[in-house]
Structure formats: C-alpha cells, structure tokens
Amino acid sequence: MTTSRRTSPPAPASGATPTRVAFVGAGPGDHALLTVRAAELLAAADAVVVDDAAAEVLAREYGRPDVTIIETTEGDRGNALTHASWAKLVARAATQVGKDAARAGSGGGLLVRLMTGDPTAFHGLAAELAACHKAGHATEIVPGVSTSAGVAAYAGIPLTSRESGSVHIVDAAASDADWSGGVADSTTVVVLGDAERLADGLEHLAEAGRDGATPVAITENGTTTEQRTTTSTLADAPALLRSGELQPDVALVGATVSLRDEMSWYETKPLFGWRVLVPRTKDQAGPTIERLAEYGARGETVPTISVEPPRTPQQMQRAIKGLVTGRYEWVGFTSVNAVRAVREKLEEIGLDVRAFAGLKIAAVGGVTAEALREMGLEPDLLPTGEQSAKGLLEVWPPYDEVLDPINGVFLPRADIATDTLVAGLQEMGWEVDDVTAYRTVRAAPPAVEIRDAIKQGAFDAVIFTSSSTVRNLVGIAGKPHPTTVVACIGPATAKTAEEHGLTVSVLAEEASSDALVDALAAHGRRLRADSIEAGEDVRRPSERRPAARRKAR
C-alpha cells in the first residue's frame, strides 16, 4: 500500500500564493511500477518538474493535455550547488503555478516534482523541500519503487538471503562514498552510477578489501523491455565496464547474484526484448501493446488505414433511427470501426445503447465482440469456427416467418466490404440494409526509419489482425524481412499474407488479439528452446540476421 507524508508549511509571505508541491517517486523505469497516488497527482498537476526524457514521457502519459513540463539537467548527484539550484528552480516553479492558478480563480494549484526511483534516495530532496517551505508552499512526499530494489528484483537477484543479511547502497558519484561498509561477504552492495563511475566504484570496493572473486551483476535499462544483465566478478567487472559495450546504471555485488540463474523471471519471458510491429493505430492497439508487454515485448504501432466518415451520412442516420422504430431484428457488426461509427452516430443523434433494446446483435469475432462489450452490449451471436463473414453465416439462423416478427438486418460496414455476408443473409430470407458506416483509405507511409526497420529485419515479429492490414502495410512500407515472425489472427488473414509472399509462422487459435499474442508467445518459447538445444544463445529472431544486414541498419 502506498503511503505518503504531508508537512505543513509556514504561513506564506505577504502577497504570495501557496501551492501544493508533491515530490513523487517515478520508479526505476517500468511505468507499471508507478504508485496509485503518484498517478493521481500527475493526472491533477498543473505543472511537472522532470530531470530527464524518461520522466517527461511519464508526465505526458499520465498528465493533463495542458500540463506544463519544466525540464532541468541532472548534473552530478553529489554536487551540493546543483541541489541548491534545483531547489530554487522548484520553489520558483511552485510560486508561478500559484500565481497562474490565482489568476484563473482555481486556488493555489499543484506542482509535481517527479524523481527517478524514490525521492528520498540520492536526490536533493532536503534542499528542495526546505526551499518550498521557505516560500510558504504545502508539500507532500510520495515514495516510489527505488532503483536499487526495483532493478535487483527485475534482474532476479534478491538483496538479502540467509547468508547475506545486510545491504549497502552506494552512489558511485559521491566523493565521500563509504566503501568499507560493503567489505563483508555477508553484505550485498548496490552501486549506482554510469559505466565509468561504476568501474571506479567497484575498484574502490576491491581496494577496501572485498574479495575479487565476488559475483557481480551489471544491469542496463533496468525494469524496461531493453533490460540486459551481465554477470562477472569484482576483479573483472571494471574492465568490462570500461570496454564501452555496456551502458548500465546499477551494479550488484554479493553472493545473492549467484541466485539469478534460478530466480530470473523478467529477462526469461518468452518475448523478452522482442520488437513487435502492430499495424494499427495506437487507440486500436492499446490492449495488444499491453498484452505484448506482459510477455516482455515492446509493441510499436504503424497505422495502415485512415477511417473517414461516409460521403453520404444520411443513409447511416436513417438506419440508426430505424433501431428504435422497430425496423430491424438483427444488427451485425463486422469490425471494431463499425462499432465505433455506430456509437458516434448514436451520440450525435442524442441516443445511447438503449436503442438496441429488443434487438439481436451479431459480431464477426472476438475483437469486435470486445468492442461491443466496452460499449455495454453483449453479442447474441458469434462464429463458432472461422472468425469471418463466412464463419458468421454458418451460425446465423435463417429467417422464420413464425419465430421472427421482423426480417430486417442492419449491417454497418466499410465501403470496401465484400458481399459475402449480404448475399448469404439474403439467401436465408433476410432483408439486409447494407449501410456504409465509414470509409477506409490507405494511410500515409511511415517514416523512412520505420520502413527501413521493416525491410531490414529490425522487427522480430509482425502481427496482422485482418487481411486489409496485410495489404496496406505491404503497400505503404514494403514486405517484412524473412527473419520477421509473421503472426495472423485467422485463416483468411493468413491466406492474404501468403499471397503477398510472406511465410506465416503463427496462427491464433481464436480470432482475438489476446489469443494472437498468446500464440506468438508460445512460438517464442519454442524458438528459445530450439536455440538452447542447438547450443546457441539467440533470444530474438532479429539477432539471426546476417552481419552485413545488422551493419546496414
């Protein structure tokens, strides 16, 4: 449970406007480690003071659209002058937020000071807190997951064990760092700093008397999908750090490092470090990106289509009104975009989901069904086999004059939709209103860097959720490299991919984005097992590219 400490400031100086200043821990890198209280404060903040680009991304992700981002340069951690400068900057920013809020008539305002890891560890918190108190601002401290504990946990290394009962944390940049406290074999030492300072710090630890054979784990990009942990010894680690091959920020020294082989959980995820291309918009791909992250992958979206309103909206408006006038028995949804188009038209007319009362609803597959559920509607009919128009026709009941009081079916679809479903329903006796709910146009090509990454094999996998995503991606960006794993949501999509010269390696067991990502993860496990059996150490398909192609990238 997240706890916070609030302190009461002295009365503000005459004419000053008090502001709430929250010193918030951002955690070590993984946004999922942000505390609930931290997320609440970021969402309410008028301004956020950040130290680096990662903190700015976090502030923009959780902050209001109009939030003010105030940047500062981190400098040397041990530099008291730098801490004093930051303190003045934060106090001035808080005063300005208060003035702006007063002009707007909204009170004193809220400034969030976002700090990597935990704000109480290796930050100039004391100086900044004192400056805010002196200026008369109310303050709050929200703990965060510390870099030392968070990175160690994600590396699969406990800080303590039965044999190692103490922890010594050292900032390698501090000129007065105490290395003697980490000499005992029963102590786990956590060293923070960049590669050069870590190298110096580990040498100081050895000079203080720690055994050179002590295991060392060096972690870079901790708690992110780019995390990499390299193990060495105290004697050899400094040279490795100075080789330029690593860009770490944490080193762990001690007997608990040897437990990593059996406790590693993050870097052993089936898709860990994979770069996966998702040919959809960010809004559409949100759940897929989250599912990929659960397996350790980083999903990147590339929009392949642009959805636009129909050229003649009157037809759609008449159909929507027909929902409440008893014109239809069924409404059939064949895409998420159709669900979105109907919802927007309902809101435009002043209606809501109650317009579907008494109607039967069909969905072409799991993704579309989930979009309906988010809207508050549960589909009455889903394909039991192939998730497609053909599969939906196989389970759709024929019109019965006795059982069905109305024979109308409303099909809101794209302008390029095929006639398979319409023709099949008409053959079964239904009267179909095939209405263009939206138009699809091919999106503009992605940036040249993304096109090159697709063609040269920088992506480890691409997941296709429809035939149109296959056609459009190839059209705007070219064919994915042969080393890129191609995953498809169903047989129809796989057939289209093969027609475009792609080899399909993964097919979802059911037509849902979750099932597709799960199938990709299962494939990743098999690839990793095969690599280990062959005596290789290949974690990602992109690592199998010839050296010439890696250099070209």
N, C-alpha and C positions, 0 to 999 in steps of 0.2 A: 504494500500500500504506500502510495506517495505521501510524504509529509512535507510541510513547509513551515518556515519560521518567519513571522512578521514582526517587525520592530516599529516602534512609534517614534517619529522624528520630532525635533523641537518645533516650536511654532515658526512658520515661515516668516522671513524678513518682510518688513513693510512693503506692500505693493507686489510681493512675489505670489505666484500661483502654484500651490502644491501639486505635485504629480506623483502617481504611483510608479515606482520603479521596481521591476521584478528581475532579479538575477536568476536566470534559468539555465539549467544544465541541458545541453543538446544531446548528450550521449556520445559514444565513440564513433558513430558513423551510420549505423543502420537506423533508418528513420522509424522502424517499428519499435525501437527501444526508447523513443520519446515518451515521457510520462504523460498521464492523462491531464494533470494540472498544467504541464508545460504546453500541451496542445491547446488547452482552454485559453491560456494567457496569450499565446501567439495569435489565436483567432480574434482576440479582442484588442490587440495592441494598435496604438496609433502610429508607433514607430518602433523599429528594432535595430539595435546596435550589434553588428556582427564583426568577427575577426577575419573570416576567410570565405571563399566561394562556396564551400560546403554548407556553412551556416546560412549564407544568403539563399541558397536553394531551399533549405528547410523553412526559412522565414517566408519565402514566396509561396511555398506549397501549403503552409498552414495559415498564413496571414490573410488579412483582408485584401481585396484587389487594390485598394487605395493606400495600403500601408507604406510608410516611408522607411527605406532601408538606409542606414547610416553605416558606412564602412570605416574600418580602422585597420592599420597594418600591425601585425602581431609583434614583430621585433623580437628582442631577446627576452626569454622568460624571466631571467634573473635580474633584469635591468630595472632598478627602482625608479629611475627617471621616466622610463616608458610607462610604468604603472601609474605614476603621478599624472602623466599626460593623458592616459586613458581615463583616469578619474575625473579630470577636468572636462574631457570631451563628453562623458556620460552625464555629468551634472548639468552641463550647458544644454545638452540634447533634451534632458528632462524638463528644464526650465522652458525651452522653446515649445515642447509638446504642451506644457501647461498653458502657455500664452495662446497657442493656437486653439486649444480646447475652450479657453475662456472667451475668445472672440466668437467661437461657434456656439457659445452658450451651453456647452455639454460637460462642464465641470473641469476637473484637473487633468484628465487624460491618463494614458497608460504607456509607459516606455518599457520595453523588454530588452534586457541586456543578455544576449544569447552567448553562452560559453561552452566550448567543447568539453565533453565529458561531464564532470561535476564542477560546479562553480567554486566550491570550497577548496579544490585541489589544484595547485600550480597555476593559479590565476591571481591577478591583483585585486581580489575581491575586497580585502580590508580597506585599501585606499579608495576604491570606487564607492564602497558603502559609506565611508566617512564623508566623502565629498557630497554625496546625495543627502546625508543627514544635515550637513552644514548648510546646504541650500534649502532645507526645510521640506524635503520630499519624503513621502512614506515609502518604505522598502519591504520587499519580500524576497526570500531565498527559496528556490525550488531545486532540490537535489536532482542530479541526473546520474545515469549509469556511468561510472568512472571509466576512463580509458584503460587504466591498468586492469580492473576487474573484467570489463567488457571484452577487451581483446583477448585476455587469457582464456575466458570462457569459450569464445568463438574459436580459439585455437585448440580447444580440447585439453587445456592444461589447468589443473586445479592449483590455486595459490598455496594451499596447505594440504598436508596429508599427515598420517600418523607419525612419519619420520621427520616431516618438515612442518613445524608448528608455528613458525613466525614468518612475517613478510616485511621486507624492507624496500620501500619505494623511493627512487632517487631521480631527480631531474638532472640529466647529464649536463645541462647548460648552466647550472648553478655553480658559481665559483667556489662556494663554501660547502659543496656536497660532502656528506659523511659516508665514506665507503667502508669504514671499519665495521659499521653495523651489519654488513652483509657478508662477513667472512665465514661465519659458522656454517658447517654443512647442513644444519637443520633449518637454515633460513632461505626462503625463496626471495630473490632480488628482482624487482621490476625496474627497468631502466627506461626512461622516456627521453626522446630526442631524435634528431635526424641521424643519417648514417655516420657522418664524421664524428658527431658528439657521442653516439653510441659506442663507436670504436674506441674513442678516448676513454669513455666511462668504463668499459669492460677492462681496458688495460689498467685503469686505476684500481679496479676491484681486484685484479690479479696481483697488483703490486701491494695491495693492502693485506694479502695473504690467502685469498680464495684459491682453491685447487684448480689448476689449469685444465684438468680432465672433467670438470663440472659441466653437465649438459647445458646448452644454451639454445633457446628458440627465438628466432628473429621474425617478426611479423610486419608485413606492409599492407596498407589499405585494410586495416582491421575492421571486422564486422560487416564488410561490404562483399559483393559478389566478385570483387577483384582481389580479395584477401589471398595472401600467399605466406605460408610459414616455412621457414628453412631452419633445420636443426644443425648444430655444430657443437663445438666445445669452447670453453672460455679462452683457451690458448689459441684456437684457430679463428674464432669469430671476428676479431678486429681486422685481419687481413681480408676476410670475405666481405666485410662491410666497406672497406676502402677500395674494393675491386670495381665499384660502380655498378654492379649487377643488381643491387637491391636498393630500394627506396623506403626503408622501414621507419617506424616511429616508436616501436616498442621492442624491447628485448627482455626475455625472462630467463633467469639463471637459477638452477637448482635441480634437485633430484626429481621434482614433480614433472619436469619436462619429459622424462622417460615414459610417463603415463600417457603421453599423447597418442601413441600407436593404438592403444585400446580405447581411448576416450574421445578421439577426434570424431566430431559429428557434423560439423559445418562444411569443412572442405571435402568431406566424403559424400555429400549429397549427389544424387545421380546426374544432375545437370550443372554441378557447381562450376561457375566461371563461364558457362556457355553464353554466347551472344546469339539471341534468337530473334529473327525478323518476324514481325507481326504485321502483315499488310492490311491494316485497318486504321481508323482514326483513334486518337487517344481516348475519346469518350466511349467508343465501342470496345476498345481493347482493355479497359481497366481491369475487369475480373481475370482476364487471361494473363496480363502482366503480373498480377498478384499471385496467381497460381504458379507461374514460372518462377517467381521469387522464392516460393516455398520449397522448390526443388533446387534452389541455388543459382538459377539462371537470370540473366538480365535481358528483359524483353525490350525491343526497340520498334516503334511503330512507323510505318510508312503508308500514308493514305493512298489508296489506289483509285478510289472513286469520289466524286463530289455529288452530293444529293441536293437536288433543287426541286422547288415546287412544280406542280404540273402547269402546263401552259394554259389550260382551261380549268380553273379551280371550281367552276360551277357544278361540274359533274360530281366531284368529291363532296361538295356541300350538300347536294341533293341526297346523296347516298347516306351521309351522316344523319340527316334529318329523318331518313327512312328507317333508321334504327328504332326511333321512338314512335313512329307512326304505324308499326306493325307490318312493314314491307318485307321483312326477311325472317327466315327460320334459322339460318346459319350465317356466321361471319368467319371467313377463312383467312388466316394470316400466314404468309409465306416468307416473311423476313422481319428482322428487327426494325428495319427502316419503315416498313408498313405499319408496325405497331406505333412507332414514333409519329408518323404522319397522321394517323387517326387520332392519337392523343392530342396533338397540337390543334387539329381541326375542331375537336370537341371543345377545347378550351377557348378557341376563337369564337365559337358559336355561343358559348356560355353553358355547355353541358359537361357532365362528368361520367364516370364509369357506370352510373345508374342507368345510362342509356342502353346498356347491354342486358338489362333485366329481362328475363324470359327468353333470351337468345342462346343458341348453342355456339360454342366457339371452338374452332379447329386451328391447330398450329402445325407447321410443317416439320418442326424438330425441336430439340431441347433448348437451343439458344433462343429461338423465337418464343418458346413457352416461358422461359425465364423472364424475358422482357415483358410478357403479359402479366406474369406474377408480380413484377415490380410495379405494374400499373394497377394491381389489385384484382386481376382477373385470373381465374383458374381454367385452363383449356379443358374442354369436354372430350376432345378427340386429338390423339397423337398417333403417328405411324408406329406400328409395332416392329416393322422391319426397316427397310431403307428409308432414311430420313430425307425425303424428297417429295416433289409433287406426285410422282408415281407411287411412292410408298403411302402417301396420304390418301390417294384414290383407292388403294387396296382396302383401306379400313372405313372409308366413307360410306355410310348406308345409302341405298337407293331411295328415291322419293316414293313415299307410300301415301296414297290419297286418303286412307283411313287414319293413319297414325300422324301424318304431318299436315297440320291445318294450313300451312303456308309453304309454297315451293320456292321461295326466293333465297338466293345465296349472294352475299356481298363479299367480293374479293378485291380488297385494296392492294394494288401491286405496283411494281415498277413498270415504266414504259417499255422496257425491253424484255419483259417476262414472256416465257413461252406459252403456247396454247394448250399444253398437255392437260393441265388441271381443268381448264374451262371446258374443253371438248369432252373429257371424261365425265364431268358432272352433268353436262347436258345429255349425254347418252343414258345417264341414270335417271333422267326425268326432272332434273333441277333446272330452274330458270336462273341464270347467272348474270349478275351485274359486275362485269369485269371493269373496274374503275382504276384509272391511273392516279395513284396516290402520290407518286413522286417520280422524278426523272433522275436517271443516273448518267453522269458524264465522267469521262476519264479524268483523273486528277493530273495536275501538272507533275512533270518528272521531279524526283527528289534531288537534293544537292549532289553535285558531282562526286563528293567524297562517299556518299551512301551508294551511289551507282557503282563506283569502283569497288567498294567493300562487297557488294552483292556479287559482282562478276569475278572477283579475285579470291573469293572464299573466306573472307574475314568473318562472315556469319557462320555459326556452327549448325544452325537449323533455320528453316522457314516453315511456318505453319499456315496452311491455307484453309479457310472456313467456307469457301464457296468457289464455284468454277470461275465466277467473274473476278475474284481476287487473283486467280492464276493468270487469266488472260490480261488483266490490266497491269499486274506487276511486270510481267514479261514485256508488255507494250511500253511502259514508261521507264523501266530500269534495266531490262535485259534479263537473261536467264541466270538463275543462281548457279554458282560454281558446282562442279560434280561432287566435291567433298562435302557440300552442304546437305545435311539431312533434310529430306522433304517429308513433311507430315501433313496428311489430309483428313478432313473431317468425315468424309464419306466416299462411297464408290464413284459417284458422279464427279466429285471434285478430283479424285484420283485419276479418273479417266481423262479429264481435261488436262491435268498436269502431264500425264504420259503423252498425250497428243502434242504437247509443246516440248517434248524431248526430255522431260525430267524423270528421274527414277524415284518412285515413291517407296520410302522405307518404312513409314509409319502410317497406320490407318486406325482411326478411333473406333472403339467397339460400339459406341453410340454417338449420335450427332450432337455433341455438346462440346463447348470449349474446354470444360474441365476434363472430360474424357479424352480429348485430343492431347492436352498437356500431360495427363497421366500416362497415355500411351507413349509419348515422347520420352518421358522419364524412364519407363520400363526399357525402352530401346537404349537409352543412355547407360542404364545398368549393364545391359548385355555387352555393349561396346567396351565398357570399362573392364568387365570380367574377361572378355576376349583379349584385351590389351595386356592384362596382368598374366594371363595364361601363356601369352606369346613372349613374355619376358620384357615387355615394353613398359613405358610409363607415359602413355598418351591419354590425357584426360578429356581433350576436346577434339572434335573432328577437324577443326581448322588447323590443329597442330600437325596434321598429316600432309599438309600441302608441301610440295617440293620447296627446297630452299630458295630457288630462283623466284618463286611467286611470293614468298614471305618478304624477300628484299624489295620486290616491286611494290608491295603495299607500303 
